[in-house]
Amino acid sequence: MSTGKGELAGGAVSDRHDEVESSEMARKSALLPTSDIDIPIQGNAEESSQASPGKTKKRRRPRLKLLRRFVHRVLQQIVPAQETRSSGDRALRGSDVASDVAGRRGKERAVEDISTSRRVLDPNAPVPGVAGLRNHGNTCFMNAVLQCLNNTDCLAEYFVLDQYRSDLDGRMHAKRCAGRGEVTEQLAVLMKSLWSCCYTSRVTADLKQLIGRQAPQYRGYSQHDAQEFLLWLLDKVHEDLNRASKKKYRCLKDIPGRPDHEVAAEALANHRRCNDSFISDLFQAQYRSELTCPVCRQRSVTFDPFLFISLPLPQCRLRILDVTVIFRDHDRPDLRVGASVDMSGSIEDLRVEIARLAGIPFSFIVLTEIYDSGFERTFYDSDPVSTIREGDNVIAFEARFQNSKSTNRSLASLVSNSSTGSRRSSSVRETLLILLVHQLVDEDKSRSIFGPTTVLRVYRDISFLDLQTVIFKVMAKYIKGGEVTREMKQTPMLGLHIVDGVRGMAYVPHDVDHPLFTPIIDRAKALCTPGGGPSHIKIIVEWDRHLKSSLLTEVPQDRPQEHESVSRLKQFSFQPDEVMLEECFQLYTSEERLGPSDAWYCPNCRRHQQGTVKRLSLWTLPEILVIHLKRFKQVSPTRRTKLHTLVRFPISDLDMTPHVEGHSVAGDVSVVSEGDENIYDLYSVCNHHGGMAGGHYTAYCLNPVSNQWNSYDDQYIQPLKESAIVSRGAYLLFYAKRNPNSANSAKQFRHWVDQMPQFRLQPETPDADTGGSSAKCDMVESAV
């Protein structure tokens, strides 16, 4: 009996090469009975003599062989020869995986192979690779990137079919890996679980925990940028799979006049000696950087690798600001104007534009901002216009008072009833410009602005009571009774808070004869540097609620008149803006002049030259082209904003030939490929929805098996129409090169998923280093 068992085991192994010849054959054989069938066996005399009397010896091997032959003869009349050969190759590859299985397990594994082939053909079966990912707390950026990588067909094949093992094992054996390849292993676990439709949230939970240990910035539940995470992940996997043995780059000499193709080949060889992995083979290419000295026209050309292309978005170069103008004439209503200046302009440009719109001489404009707390910043000509943030309440004061006789008479009339006024001639008295706002201070110290914002010009030797009287006369139309009373002229009632850089709560003293000649006023006036308009001080007139209700009537908050420029620019700013991807590439490859902070050291001039012309261009193209749309813009050292420009990009037939720089040289082949080798098709998009205050990432991916677009929003999936792929949220675009040899080609008859064995998720195993547990997705033998 032992001999019989041995023959059965050996026969089960050898006969697997003669098993199901095609997917159609497998389907037919799966419908036949798989239980033991009693088929008479004609043996020789020696075997008959050894058999027990009265019993018929049942041997499984001949019965299965006859059954296979019968099925083969039936299907040969139906299945074309070409399909039979194709499916036969697939059956042979499946047999290699289970060649060590003995006995009747051979028949069970044959059924498993049939199930593996049928899972794609069955319309009711789940589509391999289509599964949502659990959000573990602000991990939408991670989920969107992982979905895009999972639908990178050649990358998924590399991990799911364990092709990465040889690279990782060689790296670990040579002890060149900084870690233990944990991130790469767990990424393979994730892809296997997605493509075998056995994903659980524990897989991504373990991956997030592992990434947090490897990169502390991704610990916790903070939001992160998807592009930065993609760069980190690709770099980490590349480090784990790097086949290169060298760690140091050679020093390349910049010799002017050398052909570009020689410099490019030398730079590529220098890079490949230290970086050689499947990631670099798939995603990496070269770009060309050219610097030209503005003085001697010396040219420096370098070639560097890139993993993706960061494209700037063409945008309106104008900054649109709403500014309220306060005129010197108190009877003239305030005016709201819409000023447009260049994004890179200065405050001086803004003052010139306001002067043109409001009809005020440029030199008499003071720009500041006012809130309920009072005066805030004052803007000067040397400041960039970017210092004004969106929503800032910018006020432009007309600080124009000339030393004319009529002006002096009007000043004298304001204090004509004062008993403390100076008797000196008004023609020699010094005047002072005051920007004035009124503030209501409640008992709980809360503050709010009310009443008109005004500009005053007073004699500097005026007394506190005279200055208070001037302020009351400006508010005369809101005073009960319509006139200033004797008590209001003789009793200090108002708190006059001086701003403009004075520390603490500094007030105009009311117990000195000439309070505007005190050091506090001198210090505030000295802070008015050139470029901010005429010399002036800022005063906040503080009213308590009892004083305001006893002296003033209801003070309405007058709304400024609106200049026609406001509505005109409002229509302009809200027009839907959209650009073509081609325009982004043109902007990327256009020349730009470097600023003073980026001055280039010219080896010919032997000095740093400002205004150096820089131009970028693509030299080679990768198999997988990732395009990063630069939607997040730094508008100040501490502030960023998002551009919601609609970028229209092609779903298919993206021709990159015009953007690749290559020149044919005698005896050499141009680096620009011809034909369809520079044509790309879109297969994934990573989207960012929302703004800087809060956002969310999703992914649009084309499944290479079903050829169907799906929308991935964490664990939620829904089919997607091609018309909905282009949106204002597109952030990362994934293109695959159209190549007959490419694994991403949808036109291939066979897909690698037919070779994929069955997977299941193993139970948690303790981790000796961390004390935690980890999930493993491994190949197992299971009957269907």
Secondary structure, DSSP 4 states (H G I P E B T S, - for coil): -HHHHHHHHHHHHHGGGGS--SHHHHHHHHHS--S---------HHHHHHSPTT-PPP-HHHHHHHHHHHHHHHHHTTS-HHHHHHHHHHHHHHHHHTTT--TTHHHHHHHHHHHHHHHHH-TTSPPTT-------SS-HHHHHHHHHHHT-HHHHHHHHTTTHHHHHHHHHHTT--SS-SHHHHHHHHHHHHHHTT---HHHHHHHHHHHHHH-GGGSTT----HHHHHHHHHHHHHHHH------S-------TT--HHHHHHHHHHHHHTT--SHHHHHH-EEEEEEEE-TTT--EEEEEEEESSEEEPPP---EEEEEEEEE-SSTTSPPEEEEEEEETT-BHHHHHHHHHHHHT--GGGEEEEEEETTEEEEEE-TTSBGGGSPTT--EEEEE------HHHHHHHHHHTTT-SS---S-GGG--EEEEEEEEEEE-TT--EEEEEEEEEEEEETT--HHHHHHHHHHHTGGGBTTSS--HHHHHS---EEEE-SS--S-EE--SSSS-GGGSHHHHHHHHT--TTSSS--EEEEEEEEHHHHHHHB-----PPPEE-HHHHHHHHHHTS--EEEHHHHHHHHTS-EE--GGG-EEETTTTEEETT-EEEEEE----SEEEEEE--EEEEETTEEEE--PEEE--SS-EE-GGGB-----TTS--SSPPGGGGEEEEEEEEEEEE-SSSEEEEEEEE-TTT--EEEEETTEEEE--GGGS--TTEEEEEEEE--TT-TT-TT-SS-GGGGPPPEEEEEEEE-TTTSSEEEEEEE-----
